[in-house]
Amino acid sequence: MNLGLAGQRVVLCGANGVLGRAIAKQLADEDATLALLGRSREALDKLARELAGTATHATIECDLAEANSTDRAIEHAERVLGGLDVFISAAGAAQGGVFWEIDDAAWRSNLEIKLFGTIRALRAVTPRMVKQRSGRIVLVVGNSARQPEPRMLPGAAANAALLAIVRGLAEELGPHGVAINAVNPGPVRSSRWNTLMQAAAAREGCSVAEAESKFSAKTALRRLATAEEIATHVAFLASPAAAHLTGTSLTIDGGSTKSP
């Protein structure tokens, strides 16, 4: 598919994750030029070697939990790319647990990267886009913002806050030609998902396959999404094809969310 992303300069936070890698590959296939940000330089370099397309991609270590690290990484990315057209954040995955067993320290730790890390990155990116009067921002949030699971409330709280930021910030950025949107994916197959299903199976006294089957039965499509399917939607929102979309989110959960 040709989304008009060829030559676009993209900063991708969280490139080492399951969704981040899939997004990077989708954008590289569209011939975008990427600055891949993540905490493991070795993993980033490996990903960069795997990418198709014609562009040469940069890899930059970045810890979103630290403001100085984030600022330096965004500045470095802009310098290496020669500018910044698109910013995508796919970073952060909060842990879960029984609500009354999650202490303050765990809440702070869980919220640090997903919510505050994204805020730090946006604070570094948005003035640059406002100054040039153009840009597209896509946040990978999560459908738990609207469909919170009782054992995953720290992540749900972070996601709900991010959706509020997307909607409010769209009003601030729109007059400057900058668009911001989100995608709300449901679960995708990953090591984290496998761990969650193992915990569910132990809790419910059933097999892992049965636990996953129970979850899938709640979705209209009766299956998990693939990371590649989520990446396709992210690429669309990052592209000129989504020119008149801002302040909104796409829920990609196979129909498990019952409200529009």
Secondary structure as GFF3:
##gff-version 3
##sequence-region A 1 260
A	DSSP	beta_strand	9	13	.	.	.	ID=ss1
A	DSSP	alpha_helix	18	29	.	.	.	ID=ss2
A	DSSP	beta_strand	33	38	.	.	.	ID=ss3
A	DSSP	alpha_helix	41	50	.	.	.	ID=ss4
A	DSSP	beta_strand	58	61	.	.	.	ID=ss5
A	DSSP	alpha_helix	67	81	.	.	.	ID=ss6
A	DSSP	beta_strand	86	89	.	.	.	ID=ss7
A	DSSP	three_ten_helix	99	101	.	.	.	ID=ss8
A	DSSP	alpha_helix	104	111	.	.	.	ID=ss9
A	DSSP	pi_helix	112	117	.	.	.	ID=ss10
A	DSSP	alpha_helix	118	132	.	.	.	ID=ss11
A	DSSP	beta_strand	135	140	.	.	.	ID=ss12
A	DSSP	three_ten_helix	143	145	.	.	.	ID=ss13
A	DSSP	alpha_helix	153	173	.	.	.	ID=ss14
A	DSSP	three_ten_helix	174	176	.	.	.	ID=ss15
A	DSSP	beta_strand	178	185	.	.	.	ID=ss16
A	DSSP	alpha_helix	191	204	.	.	.	ID=ss17
A	DSSP	alpha_helix	208	216	.	.	.	ID=ss18
A	DSSP	alpha_helix	227	238	.	.	.	ID=ss19
A	DSSP	three_ten_helix	240	242	.	.	.	ID=ss20
A	DSSP	beta_strand	249	252	.	.	.	ID=ss21
###
